[in-house]
């Protein structure tokens, strides 16, 4: 069994928390109030920059405190941490170069994170990163999962993605050791592309081709052991059709980690984020493939959420208390008393004070059973388990370009491979 935490921790620059109509009204309101206390000589822009920096660092501390509590007090250990929209140049999950900028909570967080988790390298330290945000992946050190391979992804429909392969080893992961393996992909979908059905279909095909290019032609197993997680910027149910197409007649069926299909209900629906147009959506979570039998290598167990610290977007950057009757979902904010915070359709969201906001996305936990060679669950009848041994040789890196004539229609710009346009690392 593996437990995966997937969480968009909210990019802090332009288009992130502070963007009108796109960002979080509670943070914007706090910024405006702070500007008035620090403005000097009428220099609004300077005060705005300082206020956003102060509030961003404050929110980062809330993120660290939340994750520290998860690591220290969770009833069930999380095997993989997958964070999206980590801001390049200002990572909340990496200690600053100047230790004097840390307080005791920061020091405890960074020490605990480093002792419990290994960060997977998906970007080169000696190469300029061209994206504003990237996706971070961690594996729990005592989980038994060892990294055998990792690389950055370059499909231009997904920002700064990460692909990593792991082997479940008792020892040092030698070729002779009997073990299972798992491939994890962490992505952040570009909204404009992923919300268009045709572009989404093309983009997922490009992503699939890019992933497949990392494995040998005679390896028929990687699609059985792959789990793709992240902020997709489209409903998880929208992913079933395009991923069914890319898998062809393999006999594998895509499974999405939906909480359930109740996002349209009016009382307390399951969701992972609040769309900027006011509706609730399940944009966050994982997708993998199962066979319609007990021989599936991966098997869905359960999907959980944590709404503490949720920062809603409302409609057009306003909570519904400011725009009565316009919002598809009734987000209001009540001040005063022990129940101060955000209410969704009259139901209180715990930990939703303005000063406790973490992100406009919820934490999503996906539990998947990995069929370890017939142990711990389903039978492996009909499955050649030799397929699941790790691959220690990878294909040489291939830099896709706009001019890749093998798949480009010059009359249709959407048919471009879309790979390598914003190169991170090969």
C-alpha positions in Angstrom: 0.0 0.0 0.0 1.2 3.5 -0.8 -0.2 6.8 0.4 0.3 9.9 -1.7 -0.3 13.5 -0.7 -1.0 15.7 -3.7 -1.3 19.4 -2.9 -1.1 22.7 -4.9 0.5 25.0 -2.3 -0.3 28.1 -4.4 2.2 30.1 -6.4 2.7 33.5 -4.8 3.6 35.7 -7.8 1.6 37.3 -10.6 -1.4 35.1 -11.3 -1.2 33.5 -7.9 -2.7 34.6 -4.5 -2.7 38.4 -5.4 -4.3 38.5 -8.8 -7.7 40.1 -8.9 -10.4 37.7 -10.2 -8.0 34.8 -9.9 -6.4 35.0 -6.5 -7.8 34.7 -2.9 -9.9 37.6 -1.7 -9.0 37.0 1.9 -5.3 37.5 1.2 -6.0 40.4 -1.1 -8.0 42.1 1.7 -5.2 41.5 4.2 -2.7 42.9 1.8 -4.7 46.1 1.3 -5.0 46.6 5.0 -1.3 46.0 5.5 -0.4 48.5 2.7 -2.2 51.3 4.6 0.0 50.7 7.6 3.4 50.6 5.9 2.9 53.1 2.9 5.5 55.9 2.9 5.2 59.1 0.9 2.3 57.7 -1.1 4.4 55.0 -2.8 1.7 52.4 -3.2 3.7 50.0 -5.4 6.6 49.8 -3.0 4.2 49.2 0.0 2.3 46.6 -2.1 5.5 44.7 -2.8 6.5 44.7 0.8 3.0 43.7 2.0 2.9 40.8 -0.4 6.3 39.6 0.6 5.4 39.8 4.3 2.1 37.9 3.9 3.7 35.3 1.6 6.4 34.5 4.1 3.7 34.4 6.8 1.7 31.9 4.7 4.8 29.8 4.1 5.2 29.5 7.8 1.6 28.3 8.0 2.4 25.7 5.3 5.4 24.5 7.2 3.5 24.3 10.5 0.8 22.3 8.8 3.2 19.9 7.1 5.2 19.5 10.3 2.0 18.5 12.2 1.3 16.0 9.4 4.7 14.5 9.6 4.8 14.3 13.4 1.2 13.4 14.3 -0.4 11.7 11.3 -1.9 8.3 12.2 -0.6 6.9 8.9 2.7 7.7 7.3 2.6 9.4 3.9 4.9 7.6 1.4 5.1 10.3 -1.2 4.7 14.1 -1.0 3.8 15.8 -4.3 3.6 19.6 -4.3 2.5 21.8 -7.2 3.1 25.5 -7.9 6.3 25.9 -5.9 7.7 29.3 -6.7 11.1 29.3 -8.3 13.5 31.5 -6.3 11.2 31.3 -3.2 10.5 27.7 -2.3 8.5 27.4 0.9 9.8 23.8 1.3 13.5 24.7 1.1 15.5 26.4 3.8 16.9 29.9 3.0 20.6 30.4 2.3 20.7 32.8 5.3 19.9 30.7 8.5 19.2 34.0 10.3 15.9 34.1 8.4 14.6 31.0 10.2 12.8 30.8 13.5 12.6 27.7 15.7 9.5 26.4 13.8 11.3 26.7 10.5 14.4 24.9 11.8 12.3 22.1 13.2 10.3 21.8 9.9 13.4 21.6 7.7 15.2 19.3 10.0 12.2 17.0 10.2 11.5 17.0 6.5 15.1 16.2 5.7 15.2 13.4 8.3 11.9 11.8 7.1 11.9 12.4 3.3 14.3 12.5 0.4 13.6 15.2 -2.2 13.7 13.9 -5.8 15.9 15.8 -8.1 14.0 16.9 -11.2 15.8 20.2 -12.0 19.4 20.8 -12.5 21.2 23.0 -10.0 23.6 24.3 -12.7 20.9 25.2 -15.2 18.6 28.2 -15.3 14.9 27.2 -14.8 12.7 28.9 -17.3 9.4 28.2 -15.5 7.9 30.5 -12.8 6.8 27.4 -10.8 7.9 23.8 -10.6 6.5 20.6 -9.0 8.3 18.9 -6.1 8.3 15.2 -5.2 9.5 13.6 -2.0 9.7 9.9 -1.0 9.6 8.8 2.7 13.1 7.4 3.6 11.9 4.4 5.6 9.1 3.5 3.2 11.3 1.0 1.3 10.8 2.8 -2.0 14.2 3.8 -3.5 14.6 6.2 -6.5 16.0 4.5 -9.6 15.4 7.2 -12.1 14.1 10.8 -12.3 13.8 13.6 -14.9 11.9 16.8 -15.6 9.0 16.7 -18.1 8.7 19.2 -20.8 5.3 19.0 -22.4 4.2 22.6 -22.7 0.6 21.8 -21.5 2.1 20.9 -18.1 4.3 23.3 -16.1 7.6 22.0 -14.8 6.5 18.4 -14.3 8.5 15.6 -12.6 8.8 11.9 -13.6 10.4 9.5 -11.1 10.7 5.7 -10.9 11.0 3.9 -7.5 11.7 0.3 -6.5 10.5 -1.3 -3.3 13.7 -2.9 -2.0 14.7 -4.8 1.1 18.3 -3.9 0.6 20.2 -1.8 -1.9 18.0 -2.5 -5.0 20.4 -4.8 -6.8 19.3 -6.3 -10.1 19.1 -9.8 -8.5 16.8 -8.6 -5.7 13.1 -9.5 -6.0 11.1 -6.2 -5.9 8.2 -4.2 -7.2 8.4 -0.8 -8.9 6.3 2.3 -9.2 6.4 5.3 -11.5 5.2 8.6 -10.2 4.4 11.8 -12.3 3.7 15.2 -10.7 2.1 17.7 -13.1 0.5 21.1 -13.1 -1.8 21.6 -16.1 -2.1 24.9 -17.9 -5.7 26.1 -17.5 -6.2 27.4 -21.0 -5.0 24.1 -22.6 -6.5 21.6 -20.2 -10.0 23.1 -20.3 -10.3 22.8 -24.1 -11.3 19.2 -25.0 -9.3 19.1 -28.2 -6.2 20.7 -26.7 -6.5 18.5 -23.7 -6.6 15.4 -25.8 -3.6 16.4 -27.8 -1.7 17.5 -24.7 -2.2 14.2 -22.9 -1.1 12.3 -26.0 2.0 14.4 -26.1 2.7 13.8 -22.4 2.1 10.1 -22.9 4.6 10.0 -25.8 7.1 11.9 -23.8 6.9 9.5 -20.9 7.0 6.5 -23.2 10.1 7.8 -24.9 12.0 7.4 -21.5 11.4 3.6 -21.6 12.7 0.9 -23.9 10.4 -0.3 -26.7 10.4 -3.9 -25.4 9.2 -2.7 -21.9 5.4 -3.3 -21.9 5.0 -2.7 -18.2 5.4 1.0 -17.5 1.8 1.9 -18.1 0.7 -0.7 -15.6 2.8 0.8 -12.8 2.4 4.6 -13.4 0.5 7.0 -11.2 0.0 10.6 -12.4 -0.9 13.2 -9.8 -1.2 16.9 -9.6 -3.4 19.9 -10.2 -4.8 19.1 -13.7 -6.9 22.3 -14.1 -9.7 20.2 -15.5 -12.2 17.9 -13.8 -10.6 14.5 -13.1 -13.4 12.8 -14.9 -12.4 14.7 -18.0 -9.1 12.7 -18.0 -10.7 9.3 -18.5 -11.4 9.6 -22.2 -8.0 11.0 -23.4 -6.1 8.6 -21.2 -8.2 5.7 -22.6 -7.2 6.8 -26.1 -3.5 6.9 -25.4 -3.6 3.4 -23.8 -5.2 1.9 -26.9 -6.1 -1.8 -26.7 -3.7 -2.5 -23.8 -6.6 -3.9 -21.6 -5.9 -1.2 -19.0 -8.6 1.2 -17.9 -7.8 4.6 -16.4 -9.0 5.1 -12.8 -9.2 8.6 -11.3 -9.0 9.3 -7.6 -12.3 11.2 -7.3 -13.6 11.8 -3.9 -17.1 11.2 -5.4 -19.3 12.9 -8.0 -21.1 15.2 -5.6 -19.5 18.5 -6.7 -22.9 19.7 -8.0 -24.8 19.3 -4.7 -25.9 22.3 -2.7 -25.0 21.4 0.9 -21.5 20.2 1.4 -20.0 18.9 -1.9 -16.7 17.1 -2.3 -14.2 19.3 -4.2 -10.5 20.1 -4.4 -10.6 23.8 -5.4 -12.9 26.7 -6.0 -12.8 27.8 -9.6 -12.4 31.6 -10.3 -15.9 31.6 -11.9 -17.5 30.5 -8.6 -18.1 26.7 -9.1 -16.4 23.9 -7.1 -14.2 21.5 -9.0 -12.1 18.4 -8.6 -9.0 19.4 -10.3 -6.5 17.8 -7.9 -5.6 14.1 -7.4 -4.2 11.1 -9.1 -4.9 8.8 -12.1 -3.6 5.3 -12.8 -4.6 2.2 -14.7 -6.2 -1.1 -13.6 -7.3 -4.2 -15.5 -10.9 -5.3 -15.0 -9.9 -8.3 -13.0 -8.1 -9.1 -9.7 -4.8 -9.2 -11.4 -4.3 -5.4 -11.4 -0.9 -4.3 -10.3 -2.4 -1.1 -8.9 -5.7 -1.1 -7.1 -7.7 1.9 -5.7 -8.2 1.8 -1.9 -9.6 5.2 -0.8 -9.3 8.9 -1.5 -9.4 11.5 1.4 -9.2 15.2 1.7 -8.3 17.9 4.3 -10.0 21.2 4.0 -8.2 23.0 6.9 -6.7 26.3 5.7 -8.7 26.4 2.4 -8.6 29.9 0.8 -11.6 30.2 -1.5 -11.6 32.4 -4.6 -15.3 33.2 -4.7 -16.6 34.7 -7.9 -14.5 37.4 -9.7 -12.3 37.6 -6.6 -15.2 38.2 -4.3 -16.8 35.9 -1.7 -20.6 35.6 -2.2 -21.2 37.8 0.9 -19.9 40.6 -1.3 -21.9 39.6 -4.3 -25.1 38.0 -3.0 -26.8 35.7 -5.5 -24.0 35.7 -8.1 -21.9 32.8 -6.9 -22.7 29.2 -7.9 -21.6 28.2 -4.4 -22.3 30.4 -1.4 -19.0 31.3 0.2 -19.4 33.8 3.1 -17.0 35.1 5.7 -18.1 35.8 9.3 -15.9 37.7 11.8 -15.9 37.5 15.5 -16.4 34.7 18.0 -14.9 31.2 18.1 -16.4 30.3 14.7 -14.8 33.1 12.6 -13.9 32.0 9.2 -15.3 30.9 5.8 -18.7 29.2 5.5 -19.7 27.1 2.4 -23.5 27.0 2.0 -23.8 27.9 5.7 -21.4 25.1 6.9 -18.2 26.2 8.6 -14.8 25.3 7.0 -12.4 24.5 9.8 -9.2 26.4 9.9 -10.4 29.0 7.4 -9.6 32.2 9.1 -7.8 34.7 6.9 -4.7 34.4 9.0 -4.8 30.6 8.7 -5.3 30.3 4.9 -2.9 27.9 3.2 -4.0 27.5 -0.4 -6.9 27.7 -2.8 -6.5 23.9 -3.2 -7.2 21.2 -0.7 -4.8 18.4 0.4 -5.8 15.2 -1.4 -4.6 11.8 -0.1 -4.7 8.8 -2.4 -4.2 5.3 -1.1 -3.3 2.7 -3.7 -2.5 -1.0 -3.2 0.6 -2.1 -5.1 0.4 -5.8 -5.7 3.8 -7.0 -4.4 4.3 -10.2 -6.3 1.2 -11.9 -5.0 1.6 -10.7 -1.4 -0.7 -8.4 0.5 -3.8 -8.9 -1.5 -4.9 -9.8 -5.0 -3.8 -12.8 -6.9 -1.3 -12.2 -9.7 -2.8 -15.0 -11.9 -2.3 -14.1 -15.6 0.3 -11.4 -14.9 3.9 -11.8 -15.7 5.5 -10.3 -12.7 8.9 -10.1 -14.4 7.4 -7.1 -16.2 7.6 -5.2 -13.0 11.3 -5.4 -12.3 13.0 -1.9 -12.5 14.8 -0.8 -15.6 18.3 0.4 -14.8 19.0 1.5 -18.4 17.0 4.4 -19.8 16.8 5.8 -23.3 19.1 8.8 -24.1 17.4 12.1 -23.5 15.6 13.4 -26.6 15.0 17.1 -27.0 11.7 17.6 -28.8 11.4 20.9 -30.7 8.7 22.8 -32.6 10.2 21.5 -35.8 9.7 17.8 -35.0 8.2 17.0 -38.4 7.1 13.5 -37.4 4.0 14.8 -35.6 3.5 18.4 -36.6 0.9 19.7 -39.0 2.1 23.1 -40.2 -1.5 24.2 -40.7 -2.5 23.3 -37.2 -0.4 24.8 -34.4 -2.2 22.7 -31.8 -0.7 19.5 -33.4 2.9 20.4 -32.4 4.6 18.0 -30.1 4.7 20.7 -27.5 7.8 19.3 -25.9 11.0 21.1 -25.1 9.7 24.6 -25.7 10.6 25.7 -22.1 13.4 23.3 -21.4 14.2 22.5 -17.7 16.3 19.5 -17.8 17.0 16.3 -19.9 
